[in-house]
Amino acid sequence: MGAAMAYFEEQRRDLAELAARTRARRLTERAGRDFSSNDYLALAGNPALAAAVRAALDAGVPIGSGGSRLLRGNHAEHERLEAAAARFFGSESALYFSTGYAANAALLSTLPQRGDLIVYDALVHASAHEGMRLSRAEVRGAAHNDPQAFEDAIAGWRRGGGTGRVWIAVESLYSMDGDRAPLDALAAIADRHEAVLLVDEAHATGVFGPEGRGLAAGLAGRENLITLHTCGKALGCEGALLCAPRVVRDFLVNRGRAFIFSTAPSPLMAVAVEAALGLIAEPERRARLHALIERAQALLAPLGVTATGSQILPLVLGDDARTMAMAADLQRLGFDVRGIRPPTVPAGTSRLRISLTLNVGEADLAALADALRSLA
């Protein structure tokens, strides 16, 4: 047994080092009032979604897909969802992935080719980094939300002899800062350089845009636009919908390893996501969430919380230990607020990420403000 334990000594040392730096992670059960989930519209437990899944089960739709989409895993419900998503988001086609991580990894590892350039926002999702790590294209970062930095990166690459396609990778609403990308400026840069703009709408879908279609809805239908709409946040389900010109969909079906070699998502989840698209189109939930955002900013901004204008409100504390101690204190008081540390956020910016959902109300906000005030 002692010899076997030695096999993992390096991992043990790494975990001990993380613990010493207050960066060790562990799984904890959900408890307390929800100020940490991405279930922004409280659809994860919505009865209409449950009813849609129950009806599909009664109609004989299977729980599992039984294989990859290119084998026997492709189900009529997958294709129904993709057709509905393409109509809803205003794209020529859509492709359903099991997770947003898989979709980003497939997109960025497959489409950009050798000789191309990917310019990415410094705060873009980890899944985008995974795709870029696997890509054959050259990769350059740009300062967060700085259009000129993107322009300069592209121009410098061209001056250095770059001749391939440029791909611009950003989020529309950033998951840890809650701020918005300058999409119009980035689209103009993409047009000037014949580049493709890749917009991850994970935290904007369902919350912003007409009918909840995201912050890039005004750019829909452009040939050089690809959007990613994850289904596990405001939609309350699982998976991700990549919306793009049909040639992109066909190319990923043929070349995207994360798609080709993954078991297809459950057809029942496709049913649930299609039902959720209908629910987010209704304005009432978004109106309530935006009213909650305004109230939260009024209550929490005086306590140091950044007023972002979105459902993601960070309280940047800087120090890892202080951040985790305050998160633990809030959890003991009945508020599910989580501490976020590097490498998820840049060094020196550890924070409490306060996430607003329709799982809480104004009374919960007032109680959270009182708790933060008592811990200051």
QUIBEL-V618066 format. One line per field, one symbol per residue. psi: psi as a letter, one per 30 degrees, with the letter a starting at -180 (. if undefined). burial: b if it has 16 or more other ideal C-beta (glycine too) atoms within 10 Angstrom, else e. A space follows every 10 residues. Layout:
psi = ???
burial = ???
This chain:
psi = eeeefffgee eeeeeeeeef ghgkllkklk kakjgflgie ghfegkeeee eeeeeeeffg klelffalff bgfkleeeee eeeeeeeefh lellkklfle eeeeeeeffe eklkflkkkl kfglkeeeee eeeflflkkk lkkkhjeeee eeeeeeeeeg gkfakkkjjl lekkfffglk kieeeeeeee eeghlkkjjj geffkfellk ggglfgefgk fkfhkkkkjl fgcffgblak jjklleeeee eeeffjefee gkkllkfeee eeeeeeeeef fkfeeeeeee eeeeeeeeef efgfkkjfga fjjkjjfeke eeeeeeeeee efggjikkkk lkgellkggk lkjjkklgfl aeeeeeeeee eeeff.
burial = eeeeeeeeee eeeeeeeeee ebbeeeeeee eebbbbbbbb bbbbebeebe ebbeebeeee beeebeeebe eebbbebbee bbebbbebbb bebbbbbbbb bbbbbbbbbb bbeeebbbbb bebbbebbbb bbeebebbbb bbebbebebb bebbeebeee ebeebbbbbb bbbbbbbbbb bebeebbebb eebebbbbbb bbbbbbbbbe bbbbbbbebb ebebbbbbbb bbbbbbbbbb bbbbbeebbe ebeeebebbb ebebbbbbbb bbbbbbbebb eeeebbeebb ebbeebbebb eeeebbebbb bbbbbbbeeb eebbebbeeb bebebbbbbb beeebeeebb bbbbbbbbbb eeebbeebbe bbeeee
